[in-house]
Amino acid sequence: MANHKSAIKRHKQSEIKRQSNASAKSALKTLVKRVKMAIETKNLEGAKDALKKAIPAMDKAASKHVIHRNAAARKISRLARQVNSIRVS
């Protein structure tokens, strides 16, 4: 455990940040799951709506360094491609 006053403060800060990041990641996973469920059921409107909610959430998480910006871009791209493939089928 930390002994210095500054180290104790840093530990508290990192714990708060860890909990915040965990919450944000969990929310992202839920949004992505909703998109994937709509894709599996071939529900184009539902998939579009879910994707419209997921994209800003991923961008925000990337801007706050919860996830890497390239990871967010990759996931958005893959989800969008899957949603667009519903139309073709």
Secondary structure, DSSP 8 states (H G I E B T S, - for coil): ---SHHHHHHHHHHHHHHHHHHHHHHHHHHHHHHHHHHHHTT-HHHHHHHHHHHHHHHHHHHHTTSS-HHHHHHHHHHHHHHHHHHHH-
